[in-house]
Amino acid sequence: MKRKRESERKAAKKDVCIKEFRIPPRSPDLNVLEYAIWSAIVRDMRKQEAAFPNSKKESREEYLQRLQVVLPKTFIEASVRDMKRRCQRLREEG
């Protein structure tokens, strides 16, 4: 039944000249967390931790405060805004 509905949808799209655009699964270019946010977190947090003395014990609250400084809201917003360019590039290549 599912195949029939899928073929009907494809036929309907073809009738009205709608071209299907396939996005690769798990595309890192379209995953803000993968290409920007996690790498920035790991890089900056580990850089700070390298300067810590071996005896330093950090509380959860201290960690979260440090994380908010490392990953400012403006960085996240800029990363999300970059999605438009990445989607356009993917479409041009497809």
N, C-alpha and C positions, 0 to 999 in steps of 0.2 A: 504493500500500500504506500509506503514511504517513497519508494522508487517512482511510482506513478505520479505522485504529487510533485516530486522533484522534476520529472520530465515535463509535466504540465507547466511548471514555473519557467523552466528553460524555454519551452516553446512560446509562452506568452511574452517573455522578454525578447525573444527573437522577432516576434510579430511586430513589436513596437520599437525595434532597433535599439534595445538596451544592451550594451556590451558589458559583460561580467568582468569585474576586476578582482583577481584572486590575490590575496595577501598571504605571503609565506607564513606557515605556522611558526610560532615562537621567534619571530623576527626581532633580533636585538635592536634593529634600527627603529622599531616602533614601540619599544619598551623603555620608557623614560627611566625606570628603576635600573635597568641593565646598563644603558649607555652613559648615564650621567650620575645619578644619585648615589647608587651603592659604591661605585668606584671613588667618588669624592669623599664619601663617609670613611671608607677604609683607608684611603690615602692620608687624609688629614688627621683622623683619630690616631692612626698608628704613628704618624710623625710626632704628634704630641706625646704619645706614650713612650716613644723612644727616649725622650728627655726626662722621663720620670725616674726617680731613684728606685732601686729594686725593692726597697722597703715600703713604697707608697701603696696604701690601700685606699681605693676609691669607693665611695658609697654610690648607691643607685642614683640618688639625687644629684650628686656631683657629676656623675657620668652624663645624666640627662641635660644638665646645664651646659656641659662642655659640648655635647652633641648639638644643642640649639645654636651655639656660637659657630661651630664648624659648618653647619648646614643652614644658612639663613633662608628665610622665606623667599627673598629675592632670587636666590639661586634656583630654588625649586620652580618658581614661577617662570624664570627664563628657560629652564629645561623643558617645561611643558609647552611654552610658546614655540619652541623649536620643532615641535611635532609637525606643524604645518609644512615647514621646509622638508622635513624627512619624508612625509607622505607624498609631497609633490615629486621628490626625487625618485621614490619607489615607483610611482605611477609612470614617470618618464622612462624608467628602465624596463618596466613591464610591458 
